[in-house]
Amino acid sequence: TKRYREKPIGSEPPHIYAIADRMYRLLLSSGDSQAIIVSGPSGAGKTETCKLVLKHLAYVTKHLSEAGMSKSSMELGALLVMTNPLLEAFGNAETNLNRNSSRFGK
């Protein structure tokens, strides 16, 4: 995550950390809500990609809080990490294209 922090898109090889960092910097500078849309077929790594985004955001907010930013930055990092069970639940939702019952509790 350090490699992509506060660097312009394209200065390093493509990576989800670069996208997450850009989104976070836009959030801080503009104050506008930001979103990352992660799409792809079953098995493409959407859930893992979302976990990497959350990991990067938790890292960045922890780093900022250690540098003297507000306590709310630290709390944001902790809250992001706690969203993982919810993310997993959405990642395992049944869709019209994927009715693979092995992914669901029996």
Secondary structure, 3 states (H helix, E strand, C coil): CHHHCCCCCCCCCCCHHHHHHHHHHHHHHHCCCCCCCCCCCCCCCHHHHHHHHHHHHHHHHHHHHHCCCCHHHHHHHHHHHHCHHHHHHHHCCCCCCCCCHHHCCC
